[in-house]
Structure formats: C-alpha cells, structure tokens
Amino acid sequence: MDQVKREDQDTPKGLVLAITAYVLWGFLPLYMKALAHVPAAEVVVHRILWSVPVAAAVLIVLRRTNDLRAALRTPRTLLMGCVTAALISLNWGTYVWAISAGRALDAALGYYINPLFSIALAALVLGEKLTKAQKVAIGFAALAVVILTIDAGTLPWVSIVLTISWGFYALAKKSLPVGPNQGFLLEVLILTPPALGYLVYLSATGAGHFAESLSNTILLMGCGVVTAVPLIVYANGAKLVRLSTIGVLQYIAPTMIFLTAVLVFKEEFSGARWVAFPLIWLGLVIYTVSMISQMRRPVVMG
C-alpha cells in the first residue's frame, strides 16, 4: 500500500530533475544560435560524437553496462535502436537548422503540438480511445496548422517534422527493451559510424569548423553535454513524478523557446501566428485539464 502511494506522488527529487531538464532544453536555442554559422549537419555530427563519452560515463557510474552489451547482441533491439536513432537524428537536424535559420518560433510550435500529436498517434497506432476533450484539443491544433498553411501558402514543415519525428521517436522508444540511459547510448553508438564518416569527409575537403577556432572547438565539443545531460536528467526525473505532472511541465521548454524567439532573437510574431498559437495554447489547456481530472478520478475495482 505504501509503495502504491509513493508511486502516485511527486517526489522533491523528481520535480527538481524534471524541471531542470525542461529548463535546460528551454535554454538550448541560445547555445545553438551561437553555432548558427556552422551547418546543421555538422552540428548534429558533434552532438552525436560528444554525447557518447557523456552517456557512457553515466552507465559506468550506474554500473548498467551489462544491459547495453546485451542490447548490442540482440538483433531486434539493434533494429529498434536504428529506428529510434534515425528519428532522433532527423529531429536534431531539423531543430538545429530551424534555430540557425531564424525559425525558432516554428520549433516552439512543433513542440507545443507534440503532446496532442502523441495522443492522436496512440489512438491510431495503439488503439487507445480519445476522450471528447482530447478530440477537441487535437481539432484546435489541426485548425492552427491549417491557418498557418493558408497564410503562408505552404505547410509549416519545420513544426510538422519536429512534431512527427519526436512523436514517433517516443512511440518507438516504448518498444526498445532497455532503460532510457542505455537506450540513448545505444542510439548514439549506432549513429557514430556515419557521423565519423561525415567528419572525415569534412576534414578531407576542408569544410569542417571543428579546429577552425578555439570558440568553435569548445562549442562543438560542448554539444555532447548540452545534448546528453538534459536527456539523462529527464529520464531519471520522469520516474519520480506523476504522469500528470510531466504533462504540465513539458510546456516549460516550448514556452522558453517561444519567449527566446520573440524577445531575444526578435523573430516576427504577427499575422496568422496571433491566431494559430492561441489555438494551440487553448487546445493544450483543454488536454491538460482533461488529463489531470482523469488521473485523479478514483479507480473502481470490479
């Protein structure tokens, strides 16, 4: 009984870890903007390569390397790891490009839409039933995308790619039979050979930025820390707080990205965005209130 009670409560440690992770993700655009002069593909390569020692050090400290060895010897786990690795690299590449190209608002929109896309994906793929409130929330998100598309004459592809890639990544991650820390290291290890190959190509053609200056070298090496640390902190914090709490906290990062885009990067917030973003926010409020009320409802035992 005590165990059940503890699992249904937010622990102070869990709250600190989860909030820390989302705040770190919220500050990430400032770091990526400092690398705006470096092509997105090269930045992603360094995010991959410098994440390996960070993630490996965590597993060594936790003494969980045996789980990773078992995963590397299991074809099904490796295959699923390839899927999640491909999705996360697509997400990283799009995000880095969006920040460098002055499209941080599009990135914020993508991560605002993501929770609503995830519940729609769960309904379509896993057969989970949607509540009326969830349907309304998804409808608001869809309407916002339609308005932005009509206004711009094209799909807001940055937002859509970020939403879809992260949504399917989270879904595929559930099928990966290893812990989150082991899974992350598995993904970056899978991505390491192509990343090294591209780095060798950049070096051979003189197009790389790594040793171009001290600031470039430090910033690119730091990509491992800013990539791996928030993911690892989140993975450990999410286990110690309720799902409903994570549901609310997940809006910290896109809100910080939104504020950074408008107040720091001075991106234009006008036209259809004045309609689309409030629609998304309204949908998220409906979704969050519905989710929290569902989780607080007592379970009737048959």
C-alpha positions as CSV (number, residue, x, y, z in Angstrom):
1,M,0.0,0.0,0.0
2,D,2.8,2.4,0.9
3,Q,4.6,1.5,-2.4
4,V,1.4,2.4,-4.4
5,K,1.1,5.6,-2.6
6,R,4.7,6.6,-3.2
7,E,4.3,5.9,-7.0
8,D,1.3,8.2,-7.1
9,Q,3.1,11.2,-5.6
10,D,5.7,13.7,-6.9
11,T,9.0,13.4,-5.1
12,P,11.0,16.6,-4.5
13,K,14.0,15.0,-6.2
14,G,11.8,14.1,-9.2
15,L,10.4,17.6,-9.5
16,V,13.9,19.2,-9.4
17,L,15.2,16.8,-12.0
18,A,12.3,17.1,-14.4
19,I,12.1,20.9,-14.2
20,T,15.9,21.1,-14.6
21,A,15.7,19.1,-17.8
22,Y,13.0,21.2,-19.3
23,V,14.7,24.4,-18.4
24,L,17.9,23.2,-20.0
25,W,16.0,22.3,-23.2
26,G,14.5,25.8,-23.0
27,F,17.9,27.4,-23.0
28,L,19.2,25.2,-25.8
29,P,18.3,27.7,-28.6
30,L,20.8,30.2,-27.2
31,Y,23.6,27.6,-27.4
32,M,22.6,26.5,-30.9
33,K,22.3,30.2,-32.1
34,A,26.0,30.6,-31.1
35,L,26.7,27.8,-33.7
36,A,24.4,29.3,-36.4
37,H,27.5,29.8,-38.7
38,V,28.1,26.0,-38.7
39,P,26.0,23.8,-41.0
40,A,23.2,21.9,-39.2
41,A,24.6,18.5,-40.3
42,E,28.0,19.2,-38.8
43,V,26.5,20.3,-35.5
44,V,24.4,17.1,-35.4
45,V,27.5,15.1,-36.0
46,H,29.2,16.6,-33.0
47,R,26.0,16.2,-30.9
48,I,26.3,12.5,-31.6
49,L,30.0,12.0,-31.2
50,W,30.5,14.1,-28.0
51,S,27.3,12.5,-26.4
52,V,29.0,9.1,-26.4
53,P,31.6,9.7,-23.6
54,V,29.0,11.5,-21.5
55,A,26.3,8.8,-21.8
56,A,29.0,6.1,-21.4
57,A,30.3,7.7,-18.2
58,V,26.8,7.7,-16.7
59,L,26.3,4.0,-17.4
60,I,29.7,3.2,-15.9
61,V,28.8,5.1,-12.8
62,L,25.4,3.4,-12.6
63,R,27.0,0.0,-13.3
64,R,24.5,-0.7,-16.1
65,T,26.9,-1.5,-18.9
66,N,25.8,-5.2,-19.0
67,D,22.4,-4.1,-20.2
68,L,24.0,-2.3,-23.1
69,R,26.1,-5.3,-24.0
70,A,23.0,-7.5,-24.1
71,A,21.3,-5.0,-26.3
72,L,24.2,-4.9,-28.8
73,R,24.0,-8.7,-29.1
74,T,20.2,-8.7,-29.7
75,P,19.2,-8.2,-33.4
76,R,15.7,-7.0,-32.6
77,T,16.9,-4.4,-30.1
78,L,19.5,-3.2,-32.5
79,L,16.9,-2.8,-35.2
80,M,14.6,-0.8,-32.9
81,G,17.7,1.2,-31.9
82,C,18.3,2.0,-35.6
83,V,14.7,3.3,-35.9
84,T,14.9,5.5,-32.8
85,A,18.4,6.7,-33.8
86,A,17.2,7.7,-37.3
87,L,14.2,9.6,-35.8
88,I,16.2,11.4,-33.2
89,S,18.8,12.5,-35.7
90,L,16.1,13.8,-38.0
91,N,14.6,15.7,-35.1
92,W,18.0,17.2,-34.0
93,G,18.9,18.2,-37.6
94,T,15.6,20.0,-38.1
95,Y,15.8,21.7,-34.8
96,V,19.4,22.9,-35.3
97,W,18.6,24.2,-38.8
98,A,15.5,26.0,-37.5
99,I,17.4,27.9,-34.8
100,S,20.2,28.9,-37.2
101,A,17.7,29.9,-39.9
102,G,15.7,32.2,-37.7
103,R,12.8,29.8,-37.4
104,A,12.8,29.3,-33.6
105,L,9.1,30.1,-33.4
106,D,8.4,27.2,-35.8
107,A,10.4,25.0,-33.4
108,A,8.3,26.2,-30.4
109,L,5.1,25.5,-32.3
110,G,6.3,22.0,-33.2
111,Y,7.0,21.1,-29.5
112,Y,3.7,22.7,-28.4
113,I,1.8,20.5,-30.9
114,N,3.7,17.4,-29.9
115,P,1.6,16.3,-26.9
116,L,-1.6,16.5,-28.9
117,F,0.0,14.6,-31.8
118,S,1.2,11.9,-29.4
119,I,-2.3,11.2,-28.1
120,A,-3.6,11.1,-31.7
121,L,-0.8,8.7,-32.6
122,A,-1.6,6.5,-29.7
123,A,-5.2,6.4,-30.8
124,L,-4.3,5.5,-34.4
125,V,-1.4,3.0,-33.7
126,L,-2.2,1.6,-30.3
127,G,-6.0,1.8,-30.5
128,E,-6.3,4.0,-27.4
129,K,-9.7,5.7,-27.1
130,L,-9.8,9.5,-27.3
131,T,-12.0,11.5,-24.9
132,K,-14.2,14.3,-26.2
133,A,-11.8,16.8,-24.6
134,Q,-8.8,15.2,-26.4
135,K,-10.6,15.3,-29.7
136,V,-11.4,19.0,-29.3
137,A,-7.8,19.7,-28.3
138,I,-6.5,17.9,-31.4
139,G,-9.0,19.7,-33.5
140,F,-7.7,23.1,-32.3
141,A,-4.1,22.0,-33.2
142,A,-5.2,20.9,-36.7
143,L,-7.0,24.1,-37.2
144,A,-3.9,26.1,-36.2
145,V,-1.8,24.2,-38.8
146,V,-4.5,24.8,-41.5
147,I,-4.5,28.6,-40.7
148,L,-0.7,28.8,-40.9
149,T,-0.7,26.8,-44.1
150,I,-3.3,29.1,-45.8
151,D,-1.5,32.2,-44.6
152,A,2.0,31.1,-45.8
153,G,0.8,29.2,-48.8
154,T,2.8,26.2,-47.7
155,L,2.9,23.7,-44.8
156,P,4.8,24.8,-41.7
157,W,7.1,21.9,-42.4
158,V,9.6,22.7,-39.6
159,S,6.9,22.4,-36.9
160,I,5.4,19.3,-38.6
161,V,8.8,17.5,-38.9
162,L,9.7,18.2,-35.3
163,T,6.3,17.1,-34.1
164,I,6.2,13.9,-36.2
165,S,9.8,12.8,-35.6
166,W,9.6,13.3,-31.8
167,G,6.1,11.7,-31.6
168,F,7.2,8.6,-33.5
169,Y,10.5,8.6,-31.5
170,A,8.7,8.5,-28.2
171,L,6.4,5.7,-29.6
172,A,9.3,3.6,-30.9
173,K,11.2,4.2,-27.6
174,K,8.5,2.3,-25.8
175,S,9.4,-0.8,-27.8
176,L,13.1,-0.5,-27.0
177,P,13.7,-3.2,-24.3
178,V,16.4,-1.2,-22.4
179,G,16.4,1.6,-19.9
180,P,16.4,5.2,-21.1
181,N,20.1,5.8,-20.3
182,Q,21.1,2.6,-22.1
183,G,18.8,3.3,-25.0
184,F,20.3,6.8,-25.5
185,L,23.9,5.4,-25.6
186,L,22.8,2.7,-27.9
187,E,21.3,5.3,-30.3
188,V,24.4,7.5,-30.4
189,L,26.7,4.4,-30.8
190,I,24.6,3.3,-33.8
191,L,24.9,6.9,-35.3
192,T,28.7,7.1,-34.6
193,P,30.0,5.3,-37.7
194,P,28.1,7.6,-40.2
195,A,28.9,10.6,-38.0
196,L,32.6,9.7,-38.1
197,G,32.5,9.2,-41.8
198,Y,30.9,12.6,-42.4
199,L,33.5,14.2,-40.1
200,V,36.3,12.6,-42.0
201,Y,34.8,13.9,-45.3
202,L,34.6,17.4,-43.8
203,S,38.2,17.3,-42.7
204,A,39.3,16.0,-46.1
205,T,37.5,18.7,-48.0
206,G,38.5,21.5,-45.6
207,A,34.8,22.3,-44.9
208,G,34.8,21.4,-41.2
209,H,34.6,24.0,-38.5
210,F,35.9,22.0,-35.5
211,A,39.6,23.2,-35.4
212,E,38.9,26.5,-37.2
213,S,39.0,28.5,-33.9
214,L,39.1,27.9,-30.2
215,S,35.5,29.1,-29.7
216,N,34.2,26.7,-32.5
217,T,36.1,23.8,-31.0
218,I,34.8,24.4,-27.5
219,L,31.2,25.0,-28.6
220,L,31.2,21.8,-30.8
221,M,32.7,19.7,-28.1
222,G,30.1,21.1,-25.7
223,C,27.3,19.8,-27.9
224,G,27.7,16.4,-26.2
225,V,27.0,17.9,-22.8
226,V,24.0,20.0,-23.9
227,T,22.6,17.0,-25.7
228,A,23.1,14.2,-23.3
229,V,22.7,15.9,-19.9
230,P,19.1,17.1,-20.3
231,L,18.0,13.7,-21.7
232,I,19.7,11.8,-18.8
233,V,18.3,14.2,-16.2
234,Y,14.8,13.9,-17.6
235,A,15.0,10.1,-17.8
236,N,15.8,9.9,-14.1
237,G,13.3,12.6,-13.0
238,A,10.4,11.3,-15.0
239,K,10.4,8.1,-12.9
240,L,9.9,10.0,-9.7
241,V,6.9,12.2,-10.7
242,R,3.4,11.6,-11.8
243,L,2.5,11.5,-15.5
244,S,0.1,14.4,-15.0
245,T,2.9,16.4,-13.6
246,I,5.1,15.7,-16.6
247,G,2.1,16.6,-18.7
248,V,2.2,20.1,-17.3
249,L,6.0,20.5,-17.0
250,Q,6.5,19.6,-20.7
251,Y,5.3,23.1,-21.7
252,I,8.3,24.8,-20.0
253,A,10.7,24.1,-22.9
254,P,8.5,25.3,-25.8
255,T,7.4,28.4,-23.8
256,M,11.1,29.3,-23.2
257,I,11.8,28.7,-26.9
258,F,8.9,30.9,-27.8
259,L,10.0,33.7,-25.5
260,T,13.6,33.5,-26.7
261,A,12.5,33.6,-30.3
262,V,10.4,36.8,-29.8
263,L,12.3,38.6,-27.1
264,V,16.0,37.6,-27.8
265,F,16.1,36.6,-31.5
266,K,13.5,39.3,-32.4
267,E,11.6,36.9,-34.7
268,E,8.4,38.4,-36.1
269,F,5.2,37.3,-34.3
270,S,2.4,38.6,-36.4
271,G,-0.4,37.7,-38.9
272,A,-1.7,34.2,-38.6
273,R,0.6,33.4,-35.7
274,W,-1.7,35.6,-33.5
275,V,-4.5,33.1,-34.2
276,A,-2.6,29.8,-34.5
277,F,-0.6,30.0,-31.3
278,P,-3.6,30.9,-29.0
279,L,-5.5,28.0,-30.6
280,I,-2.6,25.6,-29.7
281,W,-2.5,27.0,-26.2
282,L,-6.2,26.6,-25.8
283,G,-6.0,23.0,-27.0
284,L,-3.2,22.3,-24.6
285,V,-5.2,23.8,-21.7
286,I,-8.2,21.5,-22.5
287,Y,-5.9,18.5,-22.9
288,T,-4.1,19.1,-19.6
289,V,-7.2,19.8,-17.6
290,S,-8.8,16.6,-19.0
291,M,-5.7,14.5,-18.3
292,I,-5.3,15.7,-14.7
293,S,-9.0,15.1,-14.0
294,Q,-8.8,11.6,-15.4
295,M,-5.8,10.7,-13.4
296,R,-7.4,12.0,-10.2
297,R,-10.6,10.0,-10.7
298,P,-10.7,7.0,-8.4
299,V,-10.4,3.6,-10.0
300,V,-13.4,1.4,-9.5
301,M,-12.4,-2.2,-8.8
302,G,-14.6,-4.8,-10.5
